[in-house]
């Protein structure tokens, strides 16, 4: 598992490729916001299964394994549990490194329970 902190105004897709360089997953499960040709091509080059539903306005609709896509709820539930920690939800920490350490600590607590 890999975590990183970004500014609130940045799109999540900007961090997808740098984080993928650090890990080697079998599949990449994401929502429609990650439906970009550049990311999908990069995932296919590395042999990673792409499980991203295509946007409605795509000219060529891609097949998606929705049975596997349903497993994405585990990630969503993890973030919901993470937000139960007050310091994480309100982000009192000013430094990125301090906040990332708090997120990592809360993640360990969640995974141990």
Residue, then its C-alpha position, 0 to 999 in steps of 0.5 A: x500500500x502506498x499513500x501520498x498527500x496532495x494539495x486539495x486543488x490538485x486532481x487525483x489522477x496527477x499522482x496515479x503514475x508516480x505512485x504506480x512507479x513505487x508499487x506493482x499491483x495486479x489490477x488498478x481499480x479506479x472510478x471514471x475520473x481516472x479514465x485517461x488514455x495516457x494512464x490506461x496505456x501506461x497500465x497496459x504496458x506494465x501488464x496491469x489489469x485496468x478496471x476503470x469504467x469508461x466515461x460516457x462521452x468516450x467515442x470507443x467504450x472499453x469493456x470493464x470487469x464490473x465484478x472486480x470493480x465492486x471490490x473498490x468499495x473496500x478502498x472507499x470504506x477504508x477512507x471512510x474509516x480514516x476520516x473517523x480520526x478527527x486529526x485526519x478529517x480536519x487536518x490540523x497539521x501544517x506540515x505535509x510530513x507530519x500529516x502523512x505520518x498521522x495518516x500512516x499511523x491511523x492506517x496502521x490502526x485501521x489495518x490492525x483492527 
